[in-house]
Amino acid sequence: MSEKRVVITAGAAGIGLVIAKNYLAEGAKVAICDIDPNAIQSFKKTYPNSLAVCANVTNEKEMDDFFTACDEFLDGVDVVIAGAGIGGPAALIENLKYSDWKDTIATTLDGTFLLVRWAAKHMRKNKSGLIILLSSSAGLFGYPYRSPYAVAKWGIVGLTKTLAMEMGNDGIRVNCICPGAVEGDRMDRVVQNEAKVRGVDEQKVRDDYVSAVSLKTWVTADDIANMIHFLDSPSGIKISGQALAVDGHTEAIT
């Protein structure tokens, strides 16, 4: 890992931050972007030898500026991790705002497109690279009241399969990870929104998530980072084109 050049979107908080910390602990050279300026400042103070840029993944100009900074800081790239995404609204389809639909799709899919488009140029030259996209268990099942999120995450799975075929001849591996319910602030907000739209209390929503998982558990950001560590190790060298669930085995989404 010590020689790896790594780019992570949404890398200053949540799952992205844990992934960044793991790579930095191994001695990798890491560049991140995030939409939260406070989180970026905190990251810079903690990891002054890394690149951290405040950028919105749906803004092509901001991302181009970030990629230019990455070019100067990293001089190439070995691993990219598309971590940016939003939970989107919780509502029946007839009650959704078009703007919320578009925002949810754009953050996940448009942001991933911009990252991969940039990375592909470097990786094809090097005839190697690892691309990891973040989907969700919602990219494997239907997800009532969360249609924009489900559509975006299913799109990530389709993109993963397509890019693995498109880039495999150049030695580039592409996989996506499908986390289940991940402990943290973001999932707390999801639970609040779902409880409101379903007309139940929050504990009921939490219990439903666990009841539909074979291992009867939520997952942590460390679980996701550990899967990425495996994929980026010699043990994962022949794994590509896969949607890898890290979720305790989701049986259904209710």
Wavefront OBJ file of the C-alpha trace (Angstrom):
o trace
v 0.000 0.000 0.000
v 2.902 2.371 0.693
v 3.444 3.098 -2.998
v -0.243 3.525 -3.892
v -1.664 6.822 -5.142
v -5.279 6.997 -4.041
v -8.161 9.382 -4.805
v -11.352 9.313 -2.746
v -14.492 11.392 -3.218
v -16.456 12.266 -0.076
v -13.279 11.401 1.806
v -13.443 13.804 4.739
v -16.224 12.133 6.718
v -18.085 8.867 7.207
v -17.060 5.821 5.195
v -14.724 7.849 2.972
v -12.765 9.154 5.941
v -12.269 5.664 7.370
v -11.055 4.440 3.980
v -8.651 7.380 3.723
v -7.317 6.746 7.227
v -6.634 3.100 6.387
v -4.669 3.984 3.280
v -2.726 6.706 5.081
v -1.870 4.309 7.905
v -0.343 2.007 5.276
v 1.767 4.852 3.891
v -0.204 5.524 0.708
v -0.366 8.950 -0.893
v -3.970 10.128 -0.624
v -6.026 12.890 -2.242
v -9.622 13.521 -1.227
v -12.441 15.891 -2.008
v -15.567 16.608 -0.011
v -18.436 19.098 -0.161
v -18.151 19.999 3.540
v -15.579 22.781 4.055
v -15.363 22.182 7.810
v -14.636 18.502 7.295
v -11.979 19.395 4.721
v -10.281 21.802 7.130
v -10.281 19.164 9.849
v -8.769 16.623 7.453
v -6.044 19.057 6.418
v -5.077 19.698 10.031
v -4.926 15.997 10.838
v -3.233 14.898 7.605
v -1.197 17.861 6.342
v 0.790 15.715 3.911
v -2.333 14.748 1.973
v -4.342 16.685 -0.600
v -7.806 17.771 0.524
v -10.026 19.960 -1.660
v -13.543 21.260 -1.094
v -15.528 20.331 -4.205
v -19.042 19.319 -5.213
v -18.879 16.096 -7.243
v -21.737 17.281 -9.479
v -19.870 20.465 -10.467
v -17.648 19.696 -13.456
v -15.492 22.826 -13.024
v -14.841 22.154 -9.343
v -13.997 18.534 -10.073
v -11.704 19.477 -12.960
v -9.845 21.789 -10.564
v -9.595 18.944 -8.061
v -8.269 16.566 -10.719
v -5.675 19.136 -11.791
v -4.517 19.330 -8.184
v -4.425 15.518 -8.062
v -2.289 15.430 -11.215
v 0.237 17.742 -9.587
v 0.171 16.068 -6.178
v 0.063 12.407 -7.204
v 1.536 12.374 -10.730
v -0.816 9.546 -11.687
v -3.290 7.357 -9.841
v -3.499 3.699 -8.833
v -6.789 3.523 -6.938
v -9.959 5.606 -7.082
v -12.903 5.216 -4.745
v -16.191 6.906 -5.618
v -17.693 7.454 -2.202
v -19.952 10.440 -2.832
v -23.687 9.982 -2.568
v -26.730 11.235 -0.693
v -29.612 9.368 0.868
v -32.204 11.438 -0.909
v -35.830 11.861 0.148
v -38.089 9.284 1.769
v -41.515 9.490 0.133
v -43.990 7.766 -2.120
v -43.214 8.365 -5.799
v -46.194 10.721 -6.228
v -44.920 12.932 -3.413
v -41.353 13.335 -4.642
v -39.966 16.647 -5.816
v -38.232 16.515 -9.179
v -35.332 18.534 -7.766
v -34.767 15.952 -5.011
v -34.860 13.146 -7.564
v -32.277 14.880 -9.754
v -29.994 15.738 -6.827
v -29.931 12.137 -5.627
v -29.172 10.738 -9.071
v -26.579 13.393 -9.875
v -24.552 13.090 -6.690
v -24.159 9.337 -7.068
v -24.006 8.829 -10.831
v -22.715 12.112 -12.265
v -20.068 12.370 -9.549
v -18.920 8.826 -10.218
v -18.801 9.451 -13.971
v -16.536 12.493 -13.586
v -14.144 10.620 -11.304
v -13.895 7.524 -13.496
v -13.546 9.521 -16.708
v -10.478 11.264 -15.279
v -8.975 8.122 -13.738
v -9.387 6.024 -16.877
v -6.960 8.189 -18.848
v -4.185 7.632 -16.312
v -4.914 3.961 -15.725
v -4.988 3.046 -19.414
v -1.522 4.578 -19.827
v -0.222 2.517 -16.903
v -2.097 -0.656 -17.964
v -3.230 -1.105 -14.370
v -5.544 0.335 -11.746
v -8.326 -0.366 -9.297
v -11.683 1.427 -9.412
v -14.094 0.925 -6.530
v -17.589 2.354 -6.664
v -19.941 2.565 -3.696
v -23.384 1.101 -4.303
v -25.663 -0.267 -1.571
v -27.864 -3.215 -0.693
v -30.465 -0.890 -2.233
v -28.667 -1.548 -5.530
v -29.600 -5.219 -5.250
v -33.224 -4.977 -4.083
v -36.236 -2.745 -4.500
v -36.431 -0.087 -1.801
v -39.918 1.254 -0.966
v -40.123 5.021 -0.275
v -36.539 5.480 -1.512
v -36.839 5.188 -5.286
v -34.264 7.888 -6.229
v -31.653 6.289 -3.999
v -32.389 2.784 -5.288
v -32.213 3.906 -8.918
v -28.873 5.640 -8.340
v -27.374 2.619 -6.595
v -28.649 0.166 -9.229
v -27.005 2.457 -11.771
v -23.679 2.034 -9.989
v -23.933 -1.737 -10.343
v -24.604 -1.391 -14.080
v -21.704 0.992 -14.472
v -19.414 -1.403 -12.609
v -20.264 -4.310 -14.901
v -19.846 -2.163 -18.006
v -16.530 -0.604 -16.992
v -15.053 -3.947 -15.978
v -15.679 -5.146 -19.534
v -14.565 -1.892 -21.118
v -11.304 -1.585 -19.151
v -10.281 -5.166 -18.442
v -8.029 -5.442 -21.497
v -5.887 -2.682 -19.993
v -5.463 -4.486 -16.685
v -7.914 -2.252 -14.833
v -10.201 -3.857 -12.272
v -13.605 -2.359 -11.455
v -15.810 -3.462 -8.556
v -18.554 -1.986 -6.462
v -19.303 -2.533 -2.805
v -22.888 -2.794 -1.612
v -23.004 -1.912 2.085
v -26.014 -2.690 4.207
v -27.186 -0.251 6.874
v -23.998 1.470 8.052
v -23.888 2.846 11.576
v -23.436 6.612 11.740
v -25.005 10.056 11.413
v -26.133 9.545 7.835
v -28.102 6.418 8.644
v -29.594 8.138 11.678
v -31.078 10.733 9.324
v -32.358 8.015 7.000
v -34.099 6.305 9.901
v -35.722 9.577 10.976
v -37.031 10.260 7.467
v -38.316 6.728 6.935
v -40.049 6.682 10.335
v -41.824 9.901 9.428
v -43.065 8.773 6.022
v -44.131 5.339 7.320
v -45.843 6.762 10.393
v -43.892 4.589 12.843
v -41.307 5.281 15.529
v -37.594 5.199 14.775
v -36.949 2.034 16.772
v -39.410 0.176 14.555
v -37.401 1.212 11.483
v -34.147 0.125 13.115
v -35.660 -3.217 14.120
v -36.897 -3.768 10.562
v -33.414 -3.236 9.146
v -31.918 -5.820 11.497
v -34.744 -8.340 11.092
v -34.157 -8.541 7.333
v -30.443 -9.362 7.752
v -29.316 -12.943 8.331
v -26.610 -11.936 10.818
v -29.055 -9.589 12.601
v -26.620 -6.718 12.605
v -25.752 -3.386 11.048
v -22.314 -2.858 9.527
v -19.618 -0.298 10.229
v -17.449 1.916 8.056
v -14.517 -0.280 9.078
v -16.255 -3.280 7.494
v -16.340 -1.413 4.171
v -12.738 -0.264 4.469
v -11.639 -3.829 5.216
v -13.272 -5.070 2.008
v -11.445 -2.391 0.043
v -8.182 -3.422 1.690
v -8.829 -6.996 0.524
v -9.634 -5.934 -3.039
v -6.432 -3.882 -3.152
v -4.288 -6.765 -1.906
v -2.719 -9.684 -3.808
v -5.634 -11.820 -2.581
v -8.085 -9.745 -4.616
v -6.072 -9.401 -7.796
v -8.453 -11.489 -9.953
v -11.685 -9.924 -8.702
v -13.385 -7.571 -11.164
v -16.886 -6.742 -12.333
v -18.428 -7.720 -9.009
v -21.091 -6.158 -6.797
v -19.838 -7.234 -3.382
v -22.344 -7.073 -0.548
v -20.962 -6.207 2.884
v -24.197 -6.388 4.813
v -24.525 -9.509 6.929
v -26.653 -10.926 4.082
v -29.713 -8.848 3.386
v -32.672 -11.149 2.813
v -35.102 -8.397 1.803
v -35.689 -4.678 2.111
v -39.089 -3.982 3.615
l 1 2 3 4 5 6 7 8 9 10 11 12 13 14 15 16 17 18 19 20 21 22 23 24 25 26 27 28 29 30 31 32 33 34 35 36 37 38 39 40 41 42 43 44 45 46 47 48 49 50 51 52 53 54 55 56 57 58 59 60 61 62 63 64 65 66 67 68 69 70 71 72 73 74 75 76 77 78 79 80 81 82 83 84 85 86 87 88 89 90 91 92 93 94 95 96 97 98 99 100 101 102 103 104 105 106 107 108 109 110 111 112 113 114 115 116 117 118 119 120 121 122 123 124 125 126 127 128 129 130 131 132 133 134 135 136 137 138 139 140 141 142 143 144 145 146 147 148 149 150 151 152 153 154 155 156 157 158 159 160 161 162 163 164 165 166 167 168 169 170 171 172 173 174 175 176 177 178 179 180 181 182 183 184 185 186 187 188 189 190 191 192 193 194 195 196 197 198 199 200 201 202 203 204 205 206 207 208 209 210 211 212 213 214 215 216 217 218 219 220 221 222 223 224 225 226 227 228 229 230 231 232 233 234 235 236 237 238 239 240 241 242 243 244 245 246 247 248 249 250 251 252 253 254
